[in-house]
Amino acid sequence: MSEKQFVKQIADINEDFAQWYTDVVLKTGLVDYGPVKGTMVIRPYGYAIWENIQKDMDRRFKEVGSKNAYFPLLIPMSFFTKEAEHVEGFAPEVAVVTHAGGAKLEEPLAIRPTSETVIGTMYAKWIQSYRDLPVIMNQWCNVMRWEKTTRPFLRTSEFLWQEGHTVHATEEEAMEETMLMLKVYKEFMEDTLALPVFTGRKTDKEKFAGAVATFGLEAMMLDGKSLQSGTSHYLGQNFAKAFDIKFLDKDSSQKYGYTTSWGTSTRMIGAVIMAHGDQRGLVLPPKVAPIQVIIVPIATHKGGVIEKAKELESMLVKAGVRAEVDSRDMSPGWKFNEWEMKGVPVRIEVGPRDIENNQVMIVRRDNFEKQAVSMDNLDKFITELLDTVQKDLFIKSKANRDKKVVEADSLEGILQGVENKNFVKAGWCGCRECEDKVKEVASATARVMCDEEGVPETCAICGKKATHKVIFARAY
């Protein structure tokens, strides 16, 4: 297969971004469609990305005091009715088990869309005194939300995620936790996923069902749309009162706790694909790439080439690099195209002439720069190069995003901005009618508020006094 034919397997990224995305996730072996509509099978290459994400995030969570636990998949439906706003928000997405063991259940069981209810029930059982606080737990699990329109990683009926749930003695401590986790998420996304994000408070319309306040992380995709990549919720005492999470305080009085929850999911893999990819396929940040370096032997029929490739692989693996040799019986050109499509950050080419000259050819996936490098201290060179690629991906992504952020002082300006595939910052008076008007006219939503930049004098939609500065965008 020629190089040109190989790339034709993927739709044009500029003409049909949605099809390009679907082609990439399927043809690179990240996922396949499950037998139940709206589900996905995460294949080994895709799951390896999730494992790298999980490992990095789990370390960060533990550094700020979180401990892992696991809670049941099935939740009594009566639990959901205890927090009215919560059940109303999730009702359309809840899958329910009504029969088991050949008999109808006395009470239907929900397959968790999120776990505030079951975890709140257990926390009420475990927490007795102020000495038991704070409680800071996280679980890695699957959840189910019966989505009508699905796309692998971005929105599926079942997906993998982590959800943190905490209880604190005071409002101040709970808010500190909410903002701390927002910061942890932001640092992870920018340092590990090379993904610049805007953070801020969500509007009441966009907040989590049952929360007092929701704070989100919004990333710009290559098509100018926003992808919510994570959220941190301050729940106040809403769930504590619904599930009777009380403690005996130092003054010998019974008080309700203040709770938070925070979560991210396999949706982040979709963000990486749509923020860094190009016409040739995936471009993976080294920190999450399943294979950081692929070694392609040239003229393998000649003696010593495969052996040298294996020797280089061993050297790199010992240095902590995820490196592999592709010794399959296929042409080097075919291999180059496949590994470029799969987004491997660095390729090493080694053939008889390279061995004679004690050098290899290095090719970067992000910018296709090529250079001949000595085999001496190659491990040190590669580890430094991977760090450079990681940093350059973030710089490039941030520059691409920043040039597509515009200001608007009218509804027409918001419409024009999103039509041109931008994020639009505009003044907002805080009323639901104006927020709905933007959705109606521009098919855009309020992503996060960025009041720290300074609030414009007037609302771009109605012209009244503005109370917030909001980022409006079309979103996934």
Disulfide bonds with the S-S distance in Angstrom:
none
